[in-house]
Every structure is written in C-alpha cells, then in structure tokens.
Amino acid sequence: MSTFSEELRKERMAKKIALADIAALTHINIKYLEALEQGSFDVLPQTYVRAFIREYALAVGLLPNDVLHRYDVMVTGKYSETGDSMLSQGPFSPSDALTIPDQLPEQTRAELMKQRDTRRTFVVTALGILIIAVVYFALNYTSKENLLQNAKEMPFQQVVKEQEKEFTPQPPDTASANTVLQPQSRTDSLVLVGTTTDSVWMAVGADGNPPQEIFLKPKQQYRWKAQEKFIVTLGNAGGIHFTMNGKDIGVLGKRGAVLRNVTIAANSAQP
C-alpha cells in the first residue's frame, strides 16, 4: 500500500466515515474506493482516477487540490514518506464555505471562494424560483376558486335534453310520431334511409356539402339524398340500420362504436 493511499485511509478512519457512506455520497462503486485506499490504481478506470480522488477528498473533508498534488507527486516517484500529512479541513458545509482561513494556499483559497460564490448563486436562484412558483400557485388557485364559485352545475339529464332539442329535426305534420322524413329535394340518384334501434347521434354530408348533424331516438327513420355519395359520422354505429335505393347495407359497426367519415356510395349497397 502506498503512503498516499494509507494517508487517505487514515484520514477517513480518523473521522469515522465508512466507505459505504462515501460511495452513497459520490455514487462511486465501493470497489473503486477500496482500490484507491489500497493503492491499486491499475484497477481503477484511468480516465476517472483524478475525478475519483477529488470526490473522495471532498467527502472526507480534505482539500482536493492538495490531495491531487500529492497524487501527481506519487505518480512521478517523488512522494516523501516523511512529508506532512494532508491538510484536513473537515466536511464541507454551507457555514464552512462562508469563512475561508487566510493561511490556506492562494490556489486553494481561490478554489474555495469560487465554490462559495457558486453556492450563493445557486441558493439565491433556487429561492427566487421557489418564490415565483408559490406566487403563481396562489394566484392560479384563487382564480380557480372564483370560477368554481361562479359556475352553475347543470344536471346530466338536462344536458341530454338540450342536445336532443338541438340536433333532433322536427318531423313534418304528415309524418307519423315514430318517423322523421327529410323534405324532398331535387332529383337525386341515391336515397339513403336509416332506421334506428337505439339513440344515435350522427352527421351526414351529401356530395361534399357540409354535414348535417342529427340526434335520432330509437325506432325513428331518416332519409338523405345525393347524386354520388354520402360521408357519414356515427356516435353509436350499431344503433342504426341503413338501406340505399331499397337495397340493404346493414349496420356500419358495433353498438357504442364511433365511426368517422365513412363513405357510402352507389357500390356500397348489397343486392
């Protein structure tokens, strides 16, 4: 074991810090920390040796630059076994960072001052973000409370009735109570007839014209006319049965299924 590694281990043991604690703090595999204390540097990933030493030093409370300097001296073969022990500064804490001893080397003082300023900037920024988040949440919560107080709840059945009133066409006087007939239009080659077995919301467009929305109750019938094709959207595909020009098409889907923009043309009818 090298003198350098032995001093690292002694510093850790003197402060009663477990290797497992350092591993949890630095996220360095404990086997690499053990290799560091045993002087087995060939086991460590060479790209990260200096980074591991720096993190170890910070966790134990040593000055990283001093420890790295001693490592460099050891690597070059000039490490002195009788040299002074590593300069210990105790575990880092925010209060320690506010006071920097004058007797420290200039390079170390500069590094610690930089770390202190970084911590201060981070704390101020975090506090600013926290204050903004609290203010935003308070304003947003107050706004939602006001909206909830002013909002009026509408029963579900009332919503259904209003939708039925909006989308259900009024049948002609000559039609039966269970039949809704579309007024006659110009001579068209296609006549689509839908007969419902359940409540159905649908929208039907003829020959590229804007779709007509309609809400049909069970056992109602509706007719559409076109020259070339129909574009159909259904909210309950299995609730309505279609025929075109007297030929059966059937239902377009399962009960409760939603279908969008289904084309029904002359070739859709089955003989």
Summary of the structure (lengths in Angstrom):
residues: 271
radius of gyration: 40.8
end to end distance: 95.1
largest distance: 116.6
contacts: 696
relative contact order: 0.07
helix: 46%
strand: 18%
